[in-house]
Amino acid sequence: ALPYVVVRRLACHCHCCRNPLAELIACLSQPLPRSVPARSRPQVLAFILLHACGWLEGGLVSSFEKFVMDADQLGTLHHLARGVEMDENAQAMDAIREVGPGGHYLGCEHTQQNFKSAFWKSDLLDYKPFETWEDEGARDTQTLAALRVEKMLGDYQQPAMDPAITEALDEFVAKRKAAEPDSFI
């Protein structure tokens, strides 16, 4: 695993998406920093996730849609972090014995039992054939992410909080806002 300092520098210099739009290429343009933490410490992964998900234009702006797309793509890391199973089923030893030399694995029992769960599959991307995708409105990834954001925000329920804590937090925020000039004027 790479030392934490090296990974942090990689995160700062490589991971900030410089794309101006929340599109799939903006998510996929950052493969190196996402692969590093998969082989490193959990706090490194947390650092990169907290400082990159949803970022556009090098971190100058953020996007809910980009956040959803990034989080979806990070599912690959979650899948990879499980590691490689070494049991008989994962190594498909029964299938090798069943099929033998010159056969194919598509119809064997092992394939039928495992093909739905063997690979990570995004639940955001649209895997339909082109004609079906076009007939259903040709929704791109950003549109699908926007729909997901709309649903997530619509389903959100604010957790209950002690009114005294809410009041203290509101007071703290108001005090900090008053202490700092607005830099966007």
N, C-alpha and C positions, 0 to 999 in steps of 0.2 A: 504494500500500500504506500502511496505517496505521503510524504510528511504534510501535516496540516497547513503549514505556511505556503507550500507549493500549490496545494489545492486551492487555497484562498486566493492566491495570485491568479491562478487559472480562472477561477470564478469571476474575479473582478475584471480580467482582461478579455476573456473569451465568451463568457456566458451571457453578457448583457446583449439582448437582442437589439439590433440596430434597424430592424425593419420598422417602417412607419405604420403598417397595417397589421391587424391581428389576422393572420392567414396561416395556413398550415406550414408554409415554407418558413415562416418566422419561428415556429416551434421546432422544426426539424433542422434549422440552421445552427443548432446548439448541441451537437451530439457529444463532443469531447467532455465538457464539464459534467454531463449527465452520466457518462460511463465511469468517470473517476470515482465518484462517491459510492458506486455500487460495489467497488472493491476496497473501500476505505471505511472510516469510522462513521457511525450514525450522526454525530454532531456536525460532520462535514456536509453530509447530505442535507441536514436541516439548515445549515448556513446557506447553501446554494438555493434550496427551495425558497427560503424566506426572502432571498435577495434577487430572485430571477423570475419566479412565476408571475406571469401577467405583464412583464416589463416590455415596453416598446421604446424605440429610439434611444437605446443605451440606458434605459432607466429613467428617462425624463418624464415619461408618461406611462400609465398602466391601463390595462383593459380587462374587464371582466371576461370577455370572450377569449382573450389570449390566455388568461389564467386557467379557464376551463380546458383549453386545448393543451396547455403545458401539463396540467395535472393529469389529463388523460394519457398523454405520451409518457409521463413518469410511471404509468402502470407497467411499462416494460421493465423498468428498474425493479419494481415490486416483484414482478415475475422472476427476474433474474436473481434477485436476492434470496429466493428460496433455495437456490443451489440445484445441483444435479442429483436426482435420486438414484440410488444404486441398487434398489431392490429388483427382483426378477421381472416384475411388471414393467417398470420404467425402462429396463434394458431390453424388453421385448423378446426375452429368450424363448417363450412359448411360440411366438410368431415366427421366429427364425426356424424353430424345429418344425412348425406346421407347414410353412411355405416351402422350405428347402431351396436348393439351387435352381435358378431359372424361373421361379414363380413370381407372383406379384402379391403385394401386401394389402391391396385395397379391399379385398373381400374376406380377409382372414378375421377370425374372432377378436384378436387383440386390437386391430385397427378399429373395428366396429365399436368396441367398448371404450376406446380412449381418444378417438379423433376430436371429439367436442371439447375436451379439456386439456389436450396436449399442448396447445399453443396459446399465447396471450393474444387477445383480440380486443381492439379498441371498441368501446361502446359509444363512441362519438362519431367515428367515421362511418360513411355510408358504403357498404360493400355490395350494393345491388348492381346488376348489369346496367350498362350505359343507357339503354333504351328505357328501362324501368325508372332509373334515376331522372332521366329527362322528362318522362311522362309525369313524374311526381313533383315537377317544379325545378329540377336541376339545382337543388340547394347545395351551395358550397359549404366548406367546413366552418367558415365564419358564421354563416346563417344558422347552421346546426348548433354551433356554440352559443349563439345569441338566444336560440330557443331554450337551450339548457339553462342559461343564466336567468332567463325570464321565469322558468319553472322553479329554479332554486330560490330566487328572491320571493316568488309568490308563495312558496311552501314554508319560507322561513318563519320561525316563531322565536321571538326574543326570549331568552331564558329569564326566569324570575331572579330579581336581585333585591337585596335589602335596600330599602329607600334611603337609609343613611349613607350607604356606599355610593349609590347613584348621585346623591346630593354632593358628596365629597368629590367625586370624579368630575361632576359638572363644574364645581367651584374651582378645582385644579385646572381644568381646561380653560375656563374663562380667565383665570389669573395668568396662565402661560400665553394666551392669545394677546392679552393686554400688554404683556411685557415685551413682546416681539413685534417689530413693525411688519406690516404686510408687504412682502417682497414681490407681489404680483400686481402692484398698482403702477 
